[in-house]
Amino acid sequence: MEIMLWRELLEPYGMAVDELMLKFTQVRDGYRKRGLYSPIEQVDGRLKTISSILDKVQRKNIEIDHFEEQLDDIAGIRIICQFVEDIEKVVEIIHDREDLKVISEKDYITESKDSGYRSYHMIVLYKVHTIDGPREVKVEIQIRTLAMNFWATVEHSLQYKYDRDIPDEIRERLTNASDAIVILDSEMSYVRQEILDAQNSFLLEANVVSDILNNIQNLVRYSNKREIKKIQDEFFRIHKTGNIKDLERFNKELDIIAEGRRAQSLEE
């Protein structure tokens, strides 16, 4: 067996994790910047440690020289969603990406593992560009809800604590907790539209307020302090009422004022 240069071997996988975390975060932010609901709530990533690789190689009876071929989860991305329905949309987004090639999928949501674990797994091929040239690596993408992720995090910690031999009593409680999470996700789906309406309302108000403050900032260059203070006082008065329609109307008025002041400035 040749000497394992672990740093060089794992570098492409680390690059893949960093790049895909950024790309999926940009997808999430793209939805939000357009005032749309994002099916992606949170993105995490991790590179498997050398210790974890060696442990899995031993458990799976894999020849160390062939661990890259046999292990699919050296690089891992975790995409967290608010609702079960969002998972299907994220899977669709991944399939539509030209920089990812899906090579396998496992649905542990429709059919959970015996332990109660629930998640949607995808193995994809992703090309990174190293100093030695392009390299295509496998990346495991896990897609789950916030509730599923909480359960999986706790279960993983217990697996580590008990060296993968969790006592029956604790395992039973984990199973019961998993059943409760199924119910929780189901109940959240029933009130999904109400939650989305509330979140969209909050996002809309935040965007309008941001536009108003930008307009006020721009007007500082064309107006005196007395006028700016009057505008600010009016903004605070309307904002205190919490009426989004009045905020939108006020923002349009500021747009007209700002445009007029800019035009007047150019004429002078």
C-alpha positions in Angstrom: 0.0 0.0 0.0 1.3 3.4 -1.0 1.7 6.2 1.6 -1.7 8.0 2.1 -1.3 11.7 1.5 -4.5 12.6 3.2 -4.4 16.3 2.8 -4.0 16.0 -1.0 -6.6 13.2 -1.2 -9.3 15.1 0.7 -8.6 18.6 -0.8 -11.1 18.2 -3.7 -13.8 17.0 -1.4 -13.3 20.1 0.9 -13.5 22.3 -2.2 -16.7 20.7 -3.2 -18.3 21.2 0.2 -17.3 24.9 0.3 -18.5 25.6 -3.2 -21.8 23.8 -2.9 -22.6 25.4 0.4 -22.1 28.8 -1.2 -24.2 27.8 -4.3 -27.2 26.5 -2.3 -27.0 29.5 0.0 -27.1 31.7 -3.1 -30.2 29.8 -4.3 -31.9 30.5 -1.0 -30.9 34.2 -1.0 -32.1 34.5 -4.7 -35.6 33.5 -3.7 -35.7 35.9 -0.8 -34.3 38.8 -2.7 -37.2 38.4 -5.1 -39.7 38.4 -2.2 -40.4 34.7 -2.8 -40.6 31.8 -0.3 -37.4 29.7 -0.3 -37.7 26.0 0.0 -34.2 26.1 1.5 -34.1 27.3 5.0 -30.5 26.5 6.0 -27.4 24.9 4.4 -24.7 23.1 6.2 -21.7 21.1 5.0 -18.9 18.9 6.4 -15.9 17.0 5.2 -15.5 13.6 6.8 -12.6 13.4 9.2 -9.8 10.9 8.6 -10.7 9.2 11.8 -14.3 8.8 10.6 -13.1 7.5 7.2 -10.9 4.9 8.8 -13.7 3.8 11.2 -16.1 3.3 8.3 -13.5 1.5 6.2 -13.0 -1.0 9.1 -16.8 -1.4 9.7 -17.5 -1.9 6.0 -14.5 -4.1 5.4 -13.3 -1.8 2.6 -9.7 -1.9 1.3 -8.0 1.3 2.3 -6.7 1.9 -1.2 -10.2 1.9 -2.6 -12.0 4.0 0.0 -12.8 6.8 -2.4 -14.6 4.4 -4.8 -16.5 2.8 -2.0 -17.5 5.7 0.2 -20.2 8.1 -1.0 -20.2 10.5 2.0 -16.7 11.8 2.3 -18.1 15.2 1.3 -21.5 16.0 2.7 -24.1 18.8 2.2 -27.2 19.1 4.4 -30.1 21.2 3.2 -32.7 22.0 5.9 -36.3 22.8 4.9 -39.2 24.2 7.0 -41.8 21.8 5.5 -41.9 18.2 4.1 -43.4 19.6 0.9 -40.2 21.7 0.4 -38.0 18.6 0.1 -39.6 17.6 -3.2 -38.9 21.1 -4.6 -35.2 21.0 -3.4 -34.8 17.6 -5.1 -36.2 19.1 -8.3 -33.7 22.1 -8.0 -30.8 19.6 -7.7 -31.9 17.6 -10.7 -32.2 20.8 -12.8 -28.7 21.9 -12.0 -26.2 21.5 -14.8 -23.2 21.4 -12.5 -24.5 18.3 -10.6 -25.1 14.8 -11.9 -27.3 12.7 -9.7 -26.1 9.1 -9.5 -28.4 7.7 -6.8 -31.3 8.6 -4.5 -32.7 7.1 -1.3 -36.0 8.2 0.2 -35.8 7.6 4.0 -38.9 9.8 4.4 -41.5 7.7 2.7 -39.8 4.6 4.2 -37.8 5.6 7.3 -35.0 3.4 8.7 -35.8 1.0 11.5 -34.1 3.5 13.9 -36.7 6.1 13.0 -34.2 8.1 10.9 -35.9 10.2 8.2 -34.2 12.1 5.4 -33.9 12.3 1.6 -30.4 11.3 0.4 -28.9 12.1 -3.0 -25.4 11.2 -4.2 -24.2 13.6 -6.9 -21.0 14.0 -8.9 -19.5 17.5 -8.8 -16.5 18.9 -10.7 -13.9 21.0 -8.8 -10.8 22.6 -10.3 -7.7 21.9 -8.3 -4.2 23.0 -9.0 -3.7 19.6 -10.5 -6.6 20.1 -12.9 -10.3 19.3 -12.9 -11.5 16.5 -10.6 -15.0 15.0 -10.3 -16.0 13.9 -6.8 -19.0 12.3 -5.1 -21.0 14.4 -2.7 -23.8 13.2 -0.4 -26.7 15.7 -0.1 -29.1 15.1 2.8 -32.4 17.0 2.6 -34.7 17.1 5.7 -37.0 19.3 7.7 -35.9 21.2 10.8 -37.7 18.6 13.0 -36.0 15.6 11.2 -32.7 17.3 11.6 -33.1 17.8 15.3 -33.9 14.1 15.7 -31.0 13.0 13.5 -28.5 15.3 15.4 -29.6 13.8 18.8 -29.5 10.2 17.4 -26.0 10.8 16.0 -24.7 12.0 19.3 -26.1 9.0 21.1 -24.6 6.6 18.5 -21.2 8.2 19.2 -21.7 8.1 23.0 -22.7 4.4 23.0 -20.3 3.3 20.2 -23.3 2.4 18.0 -24.8 0.2 20.6 -27.6 2.4 22.0 -29.4 0.8 25.0 -32.9 -0.6 24.2 -34.7 1.8 26.5 -33.1 4.9 24.9 -33.6 3.4 21.4 -37.3 3.0 22.2 -37.6 6.6 23.3 -35.9 7.7 20.1 -38.4 5.7 18.1 -41.2 7.3 20.0 -39.7 10.7 19.3 -39.4 9.9 15.6 -43.1 9.1 15.5 -43.9 12.4 17.2 -41.8 14.2 14.6 -43.8 12.6 11.9 -47.0 14.0 13.5 -45.3 17.4 14.0 -44.3 17.7 10.4 -47.8 16.6 9.3 -49.5 19.2 11.6 -47.1 21.9 10.3 -48.1 21.0 6.7 -51.7 21.7 7.6 -50.9 25.3 8.8 -48.3 25.8 6.1 -50.2 28.4 4.2 -50.9 30.4 7.3 -47.2 30.3 8.2 -46.1 31.3 4.7 -48.6 34.2 4.6 -47.1 35.5 7.9 -43.6 35.1 6.7 -44.3 36.7 3.4 -46.0 39.6 5.1 -42.9 40.1 7.3 -40.6 39.9 4.3 -42.7 42.4 2.3 -42.7 44.9 5.2 -38.9 44.5 5.6 -38.4 45.2 1.8 -40.7 48.2 1.8 -39.0 49.7 4.9 -35.6 49.1 3.3 -36.7 51.0 0.1 -38.1 53.9 2.2 -34.9 54.3 4.1 -32.9 54.2 0.9 -35.1 56.9 -0.6 -34.7 59.0 2.6 -30.9 58.5 2.4 -30.9 59.6 -1.3 -33.1 62.7 -0.5 -30.5 63.9 2.0 -28.4 65.2 -0.9 -31.3 67.2 -2.4 -33.2 68.4 0.7 -32.7 70.5 3.8 -32.6 69.1 7.3 -36.1 70.3 8.1 -37.6 68.5 5.1 -35.8 65.3 5.9 -36.9 65.4 9.5 -40.5 65.9 8.4 -40.2 62.9 6.1 -38.6 60.8 8.8 -41.3 61.7 11.4 -44.0 60.7 8.9 -42.3 57.4 8.2 -42.1 56.6 12.0 -45.8 57.6 12.4 -46.9 55.2 9.5 -44.5 52.4 10.6 -46.0 52.5 14.1 -49.4 51.7 12.7 -48.1 48.5 11.1 -50.2 49.1 8.0 -48.3 47.8 5.0 -50.6 49.5 2.5 -49.8 52.9 4.0 -46.1 52.1 4.0 -46.3 51.1 0.3 -48.2 54.3 -0.5 -45.6 56.4 1.4 -42.8 54.7 -0.4 -44.3 55.5 -3.8 -44.7 59.1 -2.8 -41.0 59.2 -1.8 -40.1 57.6 -5.2 -41.9 60.5 -7.0 -40.2 63.1 -4.8 -36.8 61.6 -5.2 -37.2 61.3 -8.9 -38.3 65.0 -9.1 -35.4 66.2 -7.0 -32.9 64.2 -9.1 -34.3 65.7 -12.3 -34.2 69.2 -10.8 -30.6 68.7 -9.8 -29.7 67.7 -13.4 -31.4 70.7 -14.8 -29.4 73.0 -12.5 
